[in-house]
Amino acid sequence: MGFYDYTIRNAKNEELPLRNYEGKVVMVVNTATGCGFTPQYKDIEALYEKYHDKGLEIIDIPCNQFYGQAPGTDEEIHEFCTLHFNTQFPQMKKSDVNGKDALPLYGYLKSQQGFRGFQDGPITDKLKEILSGIDKDYEHNPEIKWNFTKFIVDRKGNVVARFEPTADMKEVESCIASLL
């Protein structure tokens, strides 16, 4: 199976075939409204505004698996994002990205782009400390480590990059721009 063979559910719980995104560059990101990385919504919206007309789509999948940082309903999450960050891209149904209830799409994404480490910085040190308490082997498995992990899919459906939440958003933008 490839990227376009999966379906996800939008915030209204309607099936959304990823085949609808054929020919587009797609960023799939698991998000949370109460996370230290939540301000990245501003950067993601800026990317959407700058590149949407050139073929960028955002698939925002709220996830409550990391310290319960996305506690609201799908409607509350949407209201938060539009009120605080003026997001125009749609949020999908809140879903798991790891474990037995993870979206099948995430199994595929992780199989295509595994974890390669975090960018250095003070947030990284805290994240490593938290993760080593949860999973001693976190560095050696492809699981999603935290909110705002981003996967970039090219116009042909290839998963070409994975950016951890600590990645510089300028690197994310450079990757996207190179594919448009």
N, C-alpha and C positions, 0 to 999 in steps of 0.2 A: 504494500500500500504506500501511496505517496501523500503529500500534503493535501492535494485536492480531493482525495478520497474520504476525508474526514468530515464530520459535521459537528457543530457545537450548538449550544442553545443561547439565544439572545436573552436580554433581560425580561422579555415578555414570555419566556420559556418556549419560544418558537424555534424549530430546527433551522439552522443556517448552514447550508452546504458550503464548504470552503471552495468548491468548484466555482462559486460566484466571484472569487478573487483571482481567477486565472488571468494572466497578463499583467498583474499588479505586483508591486513590491509591498510586502506585508511585514509589519512588526507585530509579533505576538508578545504580550507582556502581562504578567500576573501582578495585580496591584492590590493596594490596601489604603484605606482612608485614614488610618491612625498610625502610620509608620513614620520613622525618621526619614524615609525616602519619599514620602508622599509629595513633597514639593516638586519631585520630578514630573508630576502631572503638568506643571507649567511648561517644562521643556518638551514634553511629548506633544502637548497641544501646539506649541510653536512649530515643531516638525510637521505636524498635520496641516497646519495653516500654510506653511511654506511649500510643502511638497504634494499635498493631496491632488491638486490639479495636474500634477506631473505623473500621478499613478501610485502614490503611497496610500496604503490603508493601514489602520491601526485596529488590532483585535485586543481589546482590553478585557481581561478576565480577572475580576476581583476574586481574591482568595483569602480565606480566614485561617489558614493552616499555620501561620507564623505568629505565635503569641496572640492570636485572636485580634489582629489589627484591622480586620474588615468585618466588624460585628453587625452592621446594618443590613436591612433588606436590600434587594436589588434596586428598588425605587429610592431608598434613602441614599444609597451609594451614588446613584445618578444625580440626585439633587445636590449632594455634597460636591461632586465634581464640577457640575455646571455653576454652582454658586461660588465656589472658592477658586476655580481654575478656568472657568468659562469654556469647558471642554465641549467640542462639537462632535467628536467621534463617539460612537456608541459604546456603552459598557455591555458586556455579555452577562449571562447568568453567573452568579457567584459559584465557583467550582473548586474542587481539589486539584492540585497539580502533582502531588506525590501520594503514594500509598494505594491501597486496594480500590479506593473510590476515585482515583485520579482520572481526569479526562483521557480517553485513549489518545487524543491528539498530543498530550504531553509525553506519553510514552514514546511516541514517534519523534517528537522534537528532541528529547533527551538522547535518543538513540543516534540522532544525526549530529548533534553538537553537545558533547559532554562538558563537564566542569573542568576549567583550565586554571582556576585560581582567581583571586581578587586583586584589584588594583590596590597598591599600598596607600595607607593613610590612617588617621586616628579612628575612623569609623570601621575600617577593616579590622583593626586589632580587637575592637569590641565584638564585632561579628564573629571573628574566629574563636574568641573566648566562648561566646554563646553556643556556637555550633559544635565545638569540641565537647561541650557538656551534653549535647543532644545526641551526637553521632561521632564517635571517636574516629571513624573512617570517612568523614565527610569529604575529605580532599580526594578520595579515590573512587567516588561513585558519581553518576551523572545526575543525581537528584537535584531538584531546585532547592537552593540554599535559603533564599529569602524573597521577600516581595521585590518587585520591579526588576526581575530577571527578564531580559529581552532576547527574543529570537528574531532574526531577519531572514525572510524568505524572498528569493529573487523572482523575477517575472515568469520563470519556468517551473516554479514550485520547489526549488532546491533550498534547503535550510543552509544558508551560507555563513551565518555567524551567530554566536551567543555572547551576550554582554551581561555580566553580573551587575547587580545594583550599584556597585562601587565604581563601575566604569565611567569614564568621562563622557558626558553626553555629546561632546564634540566628535569623539570617535564614532559614536553611534550615528551621528549625522553624516559624517564622512562616508561611512559604509553605505548608508541609504542613498546618498547623493550619487555615489559611484554606480549604483544599480539602476538609476532612473534614466 
